[in-house]
């Protein structure tokens, strides 16, 4: 049962990972996220960047499963997700950042049209939309990520923000 405000917020973030809406997070959800990003940016799955994204998605899944899949069934229920966040991540967002980093790095590489290691705010919006965010949420998040207002978002901005979103109450 979700009791604290922190637990309610984390439970609400569960849907971000449950890409197919079937009530649990599994490897297929991470693969679906990768596939959606590749489709949005027209990147072939068999390209080096496509393979790096799928490898990052697998690493992210393995890390999440290691933290939250208490019964070892290769599926993370909402309760397991909340429990894992409360018990293992709440006070250590850096752990979550390290689990997410390979996927986020590869996703940023796909959205980075000019190869400078950073995506434009507009391409960040596209990526967030591909992952299921609403237009309004994606625009607000991308604008917030561009802390220096240079029109670009890099890994140094994305990784810690992503970790905070999923591990620290707002």
C-alpha positions as CSV (number, residue, x, y, z in Angstrom):
1,X,0.0,0.0,0.0
2,X,1.3,3.4,-0.9
3,X,1.3,5.6,2.2
4,X,3.7,8.5,2.1
5,X,3.6,11.4,-0.3
6,X,7.0,10.2,-1.7
7,X,5.6,6.8,-2.4
8,X,2.5,8.2,-4.1
9,X,4.8,10.3,-6.4
10,X,7.0,7.3,-7.2
11,X,3.9,5.2,-7.9
12,X,2.7,7.8,-10.4
13,X,6.0,7.5,-12.2
14,X,5.5,3.8,-12.7
15,X,3.5,4.4,-15.9
16,X,6.5,6.2,-17.5
17,X,8.2,2.8,-17.7
18,X,5.1,0.6,-18.3
19,X,5.2,1.5,-22.0
20,X,2.5,-1.0,-23.0
21,X,0.2,-0.3,-20.1
22,X,-0.1,-4.0,-19.0
23,X,0.4,-3.2,-15.3
24,X,4.1,-4.2,-15.0
25,X,7.5,-3.2,-16.2
26,X,9.5,-5.8,-18.2
27,X,12.3,-6.1,-20.7
28,X,9.8,-5.5,-23.5
29,X,8.9,-2.1,-22.2
30,X,12.6,-1.0,-22.5
31,X,12.8,-2.5,-26.0
32,X,9.6,-0.6,-26.9
33,X,11.1,2.7,-25.7
34,X,14.2,2.1,-27.8
35,X,12.1,1.2,-30.8
36,X,10.0,4.4,-30.4
37,X,13.1,6.6,-30.2
38,X,14.7,4.9,-33.2
39,X,11.5,5.4,-35.2
40,X,11.1,9.1,-34.2
41,X,14.6,9.9,-35.3
42,X,14.8,7.6,-38.3
43,X,17.7,5.6,-37.0
44,X,18.0,2.0,-38.2
45,X,18.0,-0.6,-35.4
46,X,21.0,-2.4,-36.9
47,X,23.1,0.8,-37.0
48,X,25.8,1.3,-34.4
49,X,23.7,4.0,-32.7
50,X,20.6,1.7,-32.8
51,X,22.5,-1.2,-31.3
52,X,23.9,1.1,-28.6
53,X,20.4,2.2,-27.7
54,X,19.2,-1.4,-27.4
55,X,22.2,-2.3,-25.3
56,X,21.5,0.7,-23.1
57,X,17.9,-0.3,-22.8
58,X,19.0,-3.8,-21.8
59,X,21.4,-2.5,-19.2
60,X,18.7,-0.2,-17.8
61,X,16.3,-3.1,-17.6
62,X,18.9,-5.3,-15.8
63,X,19.6,-2.5,-13.3
64,X,15.9,-1.9,-12.6
65,X,15.2,-5.6,-12.3
66,X,18.1,-5.9,-9.8
67,X,16.7,-3.1,-7.7
68,X,13.0,-3.8,-7.9
69,X,12.1,-7.4,-9.1
70,X,11.8,-8.9,-5.6
71,X,10.2,-12.2,-6.8
72,X,12.6,-12.7,-9.7
73,X,9.8,-13.2,-12.3
74,X,11.3,-10.7,-14.8
75,X,8.4,-8.3,-14.3
76,X,8.3,-5.4,-11.9
77,X,4.8,-4.6,-10.5
78,X,3.8,-1.2,-9.3
79,X,4.3,-2.3,-5.7
80,X,7.8,-3.7,-6.5
81,X,8.7,-0.4,-8.3
82,X,7.6,1.7,-5.3
83,X,9.3,-0.6,-2.8
84,X,12.5,-0.6,-4.8
85,X,12.5,3.2,-5.1
86,X,11.8,3.6,-1.4
87,X,14.2,1.1,-0.1
88,X,17.1,1.4,-2.5
89,X,17.0,4.7,-4.4
90,X,15.3,7.4,-2.3
91,X,18.5,8.5,-0.7
92,X,20.8,7.6,-3.5
93,X,19.7,9.1,-6.8
94,X,23.3,8.6,-8.2
95,X,22.6,4.8,-8.2
96,X,19.6,5.3,-10.5
97,X,21.6,7.7,-12.7
98,X,24.3,5.1,-13.2
99,X,21.7,2.5,-14.1
100,X,20.0,4.9,-16.6
101,X,23.2,6.4,-18.0
102,X,23.9,4.0,-20.9
103,X,20.3,4.3,-22.2
104,X,20.2,8.1,-21.8
105,X,23.6,8.5,-23.4
106,X,22.6,6.4,-26.4
107,X,19.2,8.2,-26.6
108,X,21.0,11.6,-26.6
109,X,23.3,10.4,-29.3
110,X,20.3,9.5,-31.5
111,X,18.7,12.9,-30.9
112,X,21.9,14.8,-31.5
113,X,21.6,15.8,-35.1
114,X,24.9,17.7,-35.4
115,X,27.1,15.3,-33.4
116,X,28.2,17.9,-30.8
117,X,27.1,15.7,-27.9
118,X,23.9,17.7,-27.2
119,X,20.4,17.6,-28.5
120,X,18.4,20.7,-29.4
121,X,15.5,21.5,-27.1
122,X,13.1,20.7,-30.0
123,X,14.8,17.3,-30.5
124,X,14.6,16.7,-26.7
125,X,10.8,17.3,-27.0
126,X,10.6,14.8,-29.8
127,X,12.4,12.2,-27.8
128,X,10.3,12.7,-24.7
129,X,7.1,12.6,-26.9
130,X,8.3,9.3,-28.4
131,X,8.7,7.9,-24.9
132,X,5.1,8.8,-24.1
133,X,5.2,12.3,-22.6
134,X,2.4,14.7,-23.6
135,X,3.4,17.7,-25.7
136,X,2.9,20.0,-22.8
137,X,5.0,17.9,-20.4
138,X,7.7,17.3,-23.0
139,X,8.0,21.0,-23.7
140,X,8.2,21.9,-20.0
141,X,10.7,19.2,-19.3
142,X,13.0,20.1,-22.2
143,X,12.9,23.8,-21.3
144,X,13.8,23.0,-17.7
145,X,16.7,20.7,-18.9
146,X,18.1,23.6,-20.9
147,X,19.3,25.3,-17.7
148,X,21.7,27.6,-19.4
149,X,19.2,28.6,-22.1
150,X,21.5,27.9,-25.0
151,X,18.9,25.8,-26.8
152,X,20.8,22.5,-26.2
153,X,20.5,19.7,-23.7
154,X,23.5,17.5,-22.8
155,X,24.1,14.3,-20.8
156,X,25.3,16.4,-17.8
157,X,21.8,17.9,-17.7
158,X,19.7,14.9,-18.6
159,X,21.2,12.2,-16.3
160,X,20.9,14.0,-13.0
161,X,17.5,15.4,-13.8
162,X,16.2,12.0,-14.8
163,X,17.5,10.5,-11.6
164,X,16.0,13.3,-9.5
165,X,12.6,12.8,-11.2
166,X,12.5,9.1,-10.3
167,X,14.2,9.2,-6.9
168,X,13.6,12.4,-5.1
169,X,10.2,13.9,-4.2
170,X,9.5,17.2,-5.8
